Amino acid sequence: MFCPQCGKENEAGARFCGHCGAAVGEPAPEPPPAPGRPVAPGEPVRIVDLSRAGPAVSPGLKWGVIAASVVFPIVGMGMGLYYWMRAESPEKLALGKTWFFVGLGITVFYFLLGTEQY
C-alpha cells in the first residue's frame, strides 16, 4: 500500500503512513458472517449432502426393526432414538419416530398383558 501524500510504501492494512504520518486509508472491513446458526469454537460441523442421498434405509432394515420390536421392544426404542436424534434427512427422522413409538407401544401392550389378573 502506498501513501497518497508522500508516495512511500507502507505495510498492508496500515492506517497511517510510517514516513509522513498521513492517513493512508481504512483497513477493509471484515466480511459479514454467513447466515445460519453460529458455530461455537471447537464444535464439529456436520455437512450433509442430500443431493447424493439414496433411500433413508433399506426396506429390509425398516421392517426388520419393526419385527424385532415385537419380540424385543427395546430394539425399536433404541434404534428409534438413534435415528430420531441423529436424523440427516426428514425420512430418517420420521423413521426414527415410527420405530420408537412402535417399540413403546409394544412395551405398553406387554405390560398390560402381563398385569392382567386371573
C-alpha positions as CSV (number, residue, x, y, z in Angstrom):
1,M,0.0,0.0,0.0
2,F,1.4,3.4,-1.0
3,C,0.9,6.7,0.8
4,P,-1.2,9.2,-1.2
5,Q,0.8,12.1,0.4
6,C,4.4,11.1,0.0
7,G,4.3,8.0,-2.2
8,K,6.2,5.8,0.2
9,E,5.3,2.1,0.6
10,N,3.7,1.0,3.8
11,E,2.6,-2.3,5.3
12,A,-0.7,-3.8,4.1
13,G,-3.6,-2.7,6.4
14,A,-1.7,0.3,7.8
15,R,-3.9,3.3,8.7
16,F,-1.2,5.9,8.7
17,C,2.0,6.4,6.7
18,G,5.1,5.3,8.5
19,H,7.1,8.1,6.9
20,C,5.0,11.2,6.9
21,G,2.1,10.2,9.3
22,A,-0.7,11.0,6.8
23,A,-3.8,8.9,6.8
24,V,-3.3,6.0,4.3
25,G,-6.8,4.5,4.5
26,E,-9.0,2.4,6.5
27,P,-8.4,-1.4,6.5
28,A,-11.0,-3.4,4.7
29,P,-14.0,-4.3,6.9
30,E,-14.4,-8.0,7.8
31,P,-16.9,-9.8,5.8
32,P,-20.3,-10.4,7.5
33,P,-20.8,-13.8,9.0
34,A,-22.6,-16.4,6.9
35,P,-26.3,-16.6,7.7
36,G,-27.5,-19.5,9.8
37,R,-26.8,-20.8,13.3
38,P,-23.5,-19.6,14.7
39,V,-20.9,-22.3,15.4
40,A,-19.1,-22.3,18.7
41,P,-15.3,-22.7,18.5
42,G,-14.3,-26.4,18.6
43,E,-17.9,-27.6,17.7
44,P,-17.8,-30.1,14.9
45,V,-19.7,-29.1,11.8
46,R,-21.7,-31.8,10.0
47,I,-22.1,-31.2,6.3
48,V,-24.8,-33.4,4.8
49,D,-25.0,-33.6,1.0
50,L,-28.6,-34.6,0.3
51,S,-28.1,-34.4,-3.5
52,R,-26.4,-37.8,-3.4
53,A,-28.6,-39.3,-0.8
54,G,-30.3,-42.6,-1.6
55,P,-33.2,-44.1,0.4
56,A,-33.1,-43.4,4.1
57,V,-32.7,-47.1,4.9
58,S,-33.3,-50.3,3.1
59,P,-36.8,-51.7,3.2
60,G,-35.4,-54.8,4.9
61,L,-34.0,-52.9,7.8
62,K,-37.1,-50.8,8.1
63,W,-39.4,-53.9,8.5
64,G,-36.7,-55.9,10.3
65,V,-36.5,-53.4,13.2
66,I,-40.3,-53.3,13.5
67,A,-40.4,-57.2,13.6
68,A,-37.6,-57.3,16.2
69,S,-39.6,-54.7,18.2
70,V,-42.4,-57.2,18.6
71,V,-40.1,-59.7,20.3
72,F,-37.7,-57.1,21.9
73,P,-39.3,-53.7,22.2
74,I,-36.1,-52.2,23.4
75,V,-34.6,-52.7,19.9
76,G,-37.3,-50.5,18.4
77,M,-37.0,-47.8,21.1
78,G,-33.2,-47.8,20.8
79,M,-33.0,-47.7,17.1
80,G,-35.8,-45.1,17.1
81,L,-34.0,-42.8,19.5
82,Y,-30.8,-43.2,17.5
83,Y,-32.4,-42.3,14.2
84,W,-34.5,-39.6,15.8
85,M,-31.5,-37.8,17.4
86,R,-29.1,-38.2,14.5
87,A,-31.5,-37.6,11.6
88,E,-29.8,-36.5,8.5
89,S,-33.0,-36.2,6.5
90,P,-36.7,-35.8,7.1
91,E,-37.2,-39.5,6.1
92,K,-34.8,-40.7,8.8
93,L,-36.5,-38.5,11.4
94,A,-39.9,-39.9,10.5
95,L,-38.5,-43.5,10.6
96,G,-36.9,-42.9,14.0
97,K,-40.1,-41.7,15.4
98,T,-42.0,-44.7,13.9
99,W,-39.6,-47.2,15.4
100,F,-39.6,-45.5,18.8
101,F,-43.3,-45.4,19.1
102,V,-43.8,-49.0,17.8
103,G,-41.3,-50.2,20.5
104,L,-43.1,-48.1,23.1
105,G,-46.5,-49.3,22.1
106,I,-45.4,-53.0,22.2
107,T,-43.9,-52.3,25.7
108,V,-47.2,-50.9,26.9
109,F,-49.1,-53.8,25.4
110,Y,-46.8,-56.4,27.1
111,F,-47.1,-54.5,30.4
112,L,-50.9,-54.5,30.2
113,L,-50.9,-58.2,29.1
114,G,-48.6,-59.2,32.0
115,T,-50.6,-57.3,34.7
116,E,-53.9,-59.0,33.8
117,Q,-55.4,-60.6,36.9
118,Y,-56.8,-64.1,36.7
